[in-house]
Amino acid sequence: RVQFLDDTDPFNSTNFPEPTRPPLFTFREDLPLINQIAGVHRLLKAPHKPDDCALQLSHSGSYLDLESTLAEQRDELEGFQEDRGRGKKHSIILRTQLSVRVHACIEKLYNSTGRELRRALFSLKQIFQDDKDLVHEFVVAEGLTCLIKVGAEADQNYQNYILRALGQIMLYVDGMNGLMSHSETVQWLYSLVGSKFRLVVKTSLKLLLVFVEYTESNAALLIQAVNAVETKRGTKLWWNIMEILEEKDGVDSELLVFAMTLINKTLAGLPDQDSYYDMVDCLEDQGLEATALRHLGRKGTDLDLVEQFNIYEMTLRHEDGDDETQPPPS
């Protein structure tokens, strides 16, 4: 059973393969699929360019290797012959190759403006959600650079759509690895912590927390990014975070908790005492201790925030060699 999925425009594609009653195509198991795909294309009268086509298995979402034969990919076909229930059978789906779809995405993001760009950015999260294999291709094709370039010139609504898409990318190992080797994305996220728009700040902080919690070595990568942003601006390290803690834009306990948690998680991931004290000295120079005391001395301070300030204080005492304290749970 063969069907096609019209994803020739990745931003306007459907999730429903056609036709609803799939015709049958007889594949030769001993011939590379590249030599048989034109026959599938002809049978289905598909709208795709023949050279841009790929074959995907409906039961697993896996893509078949066109250079190989079906016999060589028997493992991929495991479970394919089983019924989907109610007598329905699985099918092989003809669709656009991942790399072609990704390049179409990136081209559209670079070349669109106004409503068209907004619609494209809004769809991006769903596109990655629908096909996890796209994330790897997107990272390889320098899609992260594209998002940042578009985001740097965009208003806060567009930035929120880009942040949503980045959040989806970071859910996948390929996406997170892409971010770890692309400091510009981490720098952009940190620079947005200084935005005037609450939702942008909140989402950026959340994504930076996900980044730092993913693996300990990401703490050092975040500090590099913070360094790059603040040096370019001529401000002290962690200035964006201190602005939130000092409530320059009014009281917002949720942002305060995220900001202080990010400090603690970053400190917890640092590899040695020298880098730990470098960061602490930098924060103390900007008055973190006085800021903490002000929050702790105020009635009605958010309990999560109190906990984060206590973790900071206990860790510092432990590092200073005050043996009465145990390191707090990270």
TACOR-V978506 format. One record per residue. N is the residue number from 1. SS is DSSP state (helix for helix, strand for strand, loop for the rest). OMEGA is omega as a letter, one per 20 degrees, with the letter a starting at -180 (NA if undefined). NEAR is the number of other ideal C-beta (glycine too) atoms within 8 Angstrom. Layout:
n:N ss:SS omega:OMEGA near:NEAR
n:N ss:SS omega:OMEGA near:NEAR
This chain:
n:1 ss:loop omega:r near:10
n:2 ss:strand omega:r near:14
n:3 ss:strand omega:r near:14
n:4 ss:strand omega:r near:13
n:5 ss:loop omega:a near:14
n:6 ss:loop omega:r near:10
n:7 ss:loop omega:a near:10
n:8 ss:loop omega:r near:7
n:9 ss:loop omega:a near:7
n:10 ss:helix omega:a near:12
n:11 ss:helix omega:a near:10
n:12 ss:helix omega:a near:4
n:13 ss:loop omega:a near:10
n:14 ss:loop omega:r near:6
n:15 ss:loop omega:a near:5
n:16 ss:loop omega:r near:5
n:17 ss:loop omega:r near:9
n:18 ss:strand omega:i near:9
n:19 ss:strand omega:a near:7
n:20 ss:strand omega:r near:4
n:21 ss:strand omega:a near:4
n:22 ss:strand omega:r near:10
n:23 ss:strand omega:r near:9
n:24 ss:loop omega:r near:6
n:25 ss:loop omega:a near:10
n:26 ss:loop omega:r near:4
n:27 ss:loop omega:r near:8
n:28 ss:loop omega:a near:8
n:29 ss:loop omega:a near:7
n:30 ss:loop omega:a near:5
n:31 ss:loop omega:r near:8
n:32 ss:strand omega:a near:9
n:33 ss:helix omega:a near:15
n:34 ss:helix omega:a near:7
n:35 ss:helix omega:a near:6
n:36 ss:loop omega:a near:11
n:37 ss:helix omega:r near:13
n:38 ss:helix omega:r near:7
n:39 ss:helix omega:r near:8
n:40 ss:helix omega:a near:15
n:41 ss:helix omega:a near:12
n:42 ss:helix omega:a near:7
n:43 ss:helix omega:a near:9
n:44 ss:helix omega:a near:13
n:45 ss:loop omega:a near:4
n:46 ss:loop omega:a near:10
n:47 ss:loop omega:a near:5
n:48 ss:loop omega:r near:13
n:49 ss:loop omega:a near:5
n:50 ss:helix omega:a near:8
n:51 ss:helix omega:a near:4
n:52 ss:helix omega:a near:8
n:53 ss:strand omega:r near:15
n:54 ss:strand omega:r near:11
n:55 ss:strand omega:a near:14
n:56 ss:strand omega:r near:12
n:57 ss:strand omega:a near:15
n:58 ss:loop omega:a near:10
n:59 ss:loop omega:a near:8
n:60 ss:loop omega:a near:7
n:61 ss:loop omega:a near:8
n:62 ss:loop omega:r near:7
n:63 ss:strand omega:r near:9
n:64 ss:loop omega:r near:14
n:65 ss:loop omega:a near:8
n:66 ss:loop omega:a near:10
n:67 ss:loop omega:a near:6
n:68 ss:loop omega:r near:10
n:69 ss:strand omega:r near:11
n:70 ss:loop omega:a near:12
n:71 ss:helix omega:a near:7
n:72 ss:helix omega:a near:7
n:73 ss:helix omega:a near:11
n:74 ss:helix omega:a near:8
n:75 ss:helix omega:a near:5
n:76 ss:helix omega:a near:10
n:77 ss:helix omega:a near:10
n:78 ss:loop omega:a near:6
n:79 ss:loop omega:a near:7
n:80 ss:loop omega:a near:10
n:81 ss:loop omega:a near:6
n:82 ss:loop omega:r near:7
n:83 ss:loop omega:r near:7
n:84 ss:loop omega:a near:8
n:85 ss:strand omega:a near:5
n:86 ss:loop omega:r near:5
n:87 ss:loop omega:a near:5
n:88 ss:strand omega:a near:6
n:89 ss:loop omega:r near:8
n:90 ss:loop omega:r near:10
n:91 ss:loop omega:r near:10
n:92 ss:strand omega:a near:14
n:93 ss:strand omega:r near:13
n:94 ss:strand omega:r near:16
n:95 ss:strand omega:a near:11
n:96 ss:strand omega:r near:11
n:97 ss:loop omega:a near:8
n:98 ss:helix omega:a near:11
n:99 ss:helix omega:r near:8
n:100 ss:helix omega:r near:9
n:101 ss:helix omega:a near:13
n:102 ss:helix omega:r near:14
n:103 ss:helix omega:r near:9
n:104 ss:helix omega:r near:10
n:105 ss:helix omega:a near:15
n:106 ss:helix omega:r near:13
n:107 ss:helix omega:a near:8
n:108 ss:helix omega:a near:12
n:109 ss:helix omega:a near:13
n:110 ss:helix omega:a near:9
n:111 ss:helix omega:a near:5
n:112 ss:loop omega:r near:9
n:113 ss:loop omega:r near:4
n:114 ss:helix omega:a near:6
n:115 ss:helix omega:a near:5
n:116 ss:helix omega:r near:9
n:117 ss:helix omega:a near:12
n:118 ss:helix omega:a near:11
n:119 ss:helix omega:a near:9
n:120 ss:helix omega:a near:13
n:121 ss:helix omega:r near:14
n:122 ss:helix omega:a near:8
n:123 ss:helix omega:a near:9
n:124 ss:helix omega:a near:14
n:125 ss:helix omega:a near:12
n:126 ss:helix omega:r near:7
n:127 ss:helix omega:r near:12
n:128 ss:helix omega:a near:16
n:129 ss:helix omega:a near:6
n:130 ss:helix omega:a near:6
n:131 ss:loop omega:a near:8
n:132 ss:loop omega:a near:7
n:133 ss:helix omega:r near:9
n:134 ss:helix omega:a near:12
n:135 ss:helix omega:r near:14
n:136 ss:helix omega:a near:10
n:137 ss:helix omega:a near:12
n:138 ss:helix omega:r near:15
n:139 ss:helix omega:a near:14
n:140 ss:helix omega:a near:6
n:141 ss:loop omega:r near:10
n:142 ss:loop omega:r near:7
n:143 ss:helix omega:r near:11
n:144 ss:helix omega:r near:14
n:145 ss:helix omega:r near:9
n:146 ss:helix omega:a near:11
n:147 ss:helix omega:a near:13
n:148 ss:helix omega:r near:11
n:149 ss:helix omega:r near:9
n:150 ss:helix omega:a near:14
n:151 ss:helix omega:a near:11
n:152 ss:helix omega:a near:7
n:153 ss:loop omega:a near:5
n:154 ss:loop omega:r near:11
n:155 ss:loop omega:a near:5
n:156 ss:helix omega:r near:10
n:157 ss:helix omega:r near:8
n:158 ss:helix omega:r near:13
n:159 ss:helix omega:r near:14
n:160 ss:helix omega:r near:11
n:161 ss:helix omega:r near:13
n:162 ss:helix omega:r near:14
n:163 ss:helix omega:r near:14
n:164 ss:helix omega:r near:11
n:165 ss:helix omega:r near:13
n:166 ss:helix omega:r near:13
n:167 ss:helix omega:r near:13
n:168 ss:helix omega:r near:13
n:169 ss:helix omega:a near:16
n:170 ss:helix omega:r near:13
n:171 ss:loop omega:a near:6
n:172 ss:loop omega:a near:11
n:173 ss:helix omega:a near:5
n:174 ss:helix omega:a near:9
n:175 ss:helix omega:a near:16
n:176 ss:helix omega:r near:12
n:177 ss:helix omega:r near:9
n:178 ss:helix omega:r near:12
n:179 ss:helix omega:a near:14
n:180 ss:helix omega:r near:8
n:181 ss:loop omega:a near:5
n:182 ss:loop omega:a near:11
n:183 ss:helix omega:a near:9
n:184 ss:helix omega:r near:9
n:185 ss:helix omega:a near:12
n:186 ss:helix omega:r near:15
n:187 ss:helix omega:a near:11
n:188 ss:helix omega:r near:11
n:189 ss:helix omega:a near:15
n:190 ss:helix omega:a near:14
n:191 ss:helix omega:r near:9
n:192 ss:helix omega:r near:12
n:193 ss:loop omega:r near:14
n:194 ss:loop omega:a near:8
n:195 ss:loop omega:r near:10
n:196 ss:loop omega:a near:3
n:197 ss:loop omega:a near:8
n:198 ss:helix omega:a near:7
n:199 ss:helix omega:r near:8
n:200 ss:helix omega:a near:13
n:201 ss:helix omega:a near:14
n:202 ss:helix omega:a near:11
n:203 ss:helix omega:r near:12
n:204 ss:helix omega:r near:14
n:205 ss:helix omega:r near:13
n:206 ss:helix omega:a near:10
n:207 ss:helix omega:r near:13
n:208 ss:helix omega:r near:14
n:209 ss:helix omega:r near:12
n:210 ss:helix omega:a near:10
n:211 ss:helix omega:a near:15
n:212 ss:helix omega:a near:13
n:213 ss:helix omega:a near:6
n:214 ss:helix omega:r near:8
n:215 ss:loop omega:a near:4
n:216 ss:loop omega:a near:7
n:217 ss:loop omega:r near:8
n:218 ss:helix omega:r near:12
n:219 ss:helix omega:r near:14
n:220 ss:helix omega:r near:11
n:221 ss:helix omega:r near:12
n:222 ss:helix omega:a near:14
n:223 ss:helix omega:r near:13
n:224 ss:helix omega:a near:10
n:225 ss:helix omega:r near:13
n:226 ss:helix omega:r near:11
n:227 ss:helix omega:a near:9
n:228 ss:helix omega:a near:10
n:229 ss:helix omega:a near:12
n:230 ss:helix omega:r near:14
n:231 ss:helix omega:r near:7
n:232 ss:helix omega:a near:6
n:233 ss:helix omega:a near:7
n:234 ss:loop omega:r near:5
n:235 ss:loop omega:a near:5
n:236 ss:loop omega:r near:9
n:237 ss:loop omega:r near:9
n:238 ss:loop omega:a near:13
n:239 ss:helix omega:r near:12
n:240 ss:helix omega:a near:12
n:241 ss:helix omega:a near:11
n:242 ss:helix omega:r near:14
n:243 ss:helix omega:r near:10
n:244 ss:helix omega:a near:15
n:245 ss:helix omega:r near:12
n:246 ss:loop omega:r near:8
n:247 ss:loop omega:r near:9
n:248 ss:loop omega:a near:5
n:249 ss:loop omega:r near:7
n:250 ss:loop omega:a near:4
n:251 ss:loop omega:r near:5
n:252 ss:loop omega:a near:10
n:253 ss:helix omega:a near:10
n:254 ss:helix omega:r near:7
n:255 ss:helix omega:r near:12
n:256 ss:helix omega:a near:15
n:257 ss:helix omega:r near:12
n:258 ss:helix omega:a near:12
n:259 ss:helix omega:a near:13
n:260 ss:helix omega:r near:13
n:261 ss:helix omega:r near:10
n:262 ss:helix omega:r near:13
n:263 ss:helix omega:a near:13
n:264 ss:helix omega:a near:13
n:265 ss:helix omega:r near:13
n:266 ss:helix omega:r near:13
n:267 ss:helix omega:a near:13
n:268 ss:helix omega:a near:10
n:269 ss:helix omega:a near:11
n:270 ss:loop omega:a near:12
n:271 ss:loop omega:a near:6
n:272 ss:loop omega:a near:6
n:273 ss:helix omega:a near:6
n:274 ss:helix omega:a near:6
n:275 ss:helix omega:r near:11
n:276 ss:helix omega:a near:11
n:277 ss:helix omega:r near:9
n:278 ss:helix omega:a near:8
n:279 ss:helix omega:r near:14
n:280 ss:helix omega:a near:10
n:281 ss:helix omega:a near:8
n:282 ss:helix omega:r near:11
n:283 ss:helix omega:a near:11
n:284 ss:helix omega:r near:9
n:285 ss:helix omega:a near:7
n:286 ss:loop omega:r near:10
n:287 ss:loop omega:a near:9
n:288 ss:helix omega:a near:11
n:289 ss:helix omega:r near:7
n:290 ss:helix omega:r near:7
n:291 ss:helix omega:r near:11
n:292 ss:helix omega:a near:11
n:293 ss:helix omega:r near:8
n:294 ss:helix omega:r near:8
n:295 ss:helix omega:a near:13
n:296 ss:helix omega:a near:9
n:297 ss:loop omega:a near:5
n:298 ss:loop omega:r near:7
n:299 ss:loop omega:r near:3
n:300 ss:loop omega:r near:3
n:301 ss:loop omega:a near:10
n:302 ss:loop omega:a near:8
n:303 ss:helix omega:r near:6
n:304 ss:helix omega:r near:8
n:305 ss:helix omega:r near:13
n:306 ss:helix omega:a near:11
n:307 ss:helix omega:a near:8
n:308 ss:helix omega:r near:13
n:309 ss:helix omega:r near:12
n:310 ss:helix omega:r near:9
n:311 ss:helix omega:a near:10
n:312 ss:helix omega:a near:14
n:313 ss:helix omega:a near:9
n:314 ss:helix omega:r near:12
n:315 ss:helix omega:a near:13
n:316 ss:helix omega:r near:9
n:317 ss:helix omega:r near:9
n:318 ss:helix omega:r near:12
n:319 ss:helix omega:r near:9
n:320 ss:loop omega:r near:6
n:321 ss:loop omega:r near:5
n:322 ss:loop omega:a near:7
n:323 ss:loop omega:a near:4
n:324 ss:loop omega:a near:3
n:325 ss:loop omega:r near:8
n:326 ss:loop omega:r near:5
n:327 ss:loop omega:a near:7
n:328 ss:loop omega:r near:9
n:329 ss:loop omega:a near:2
n:330 ss:loop omega:NA near:6
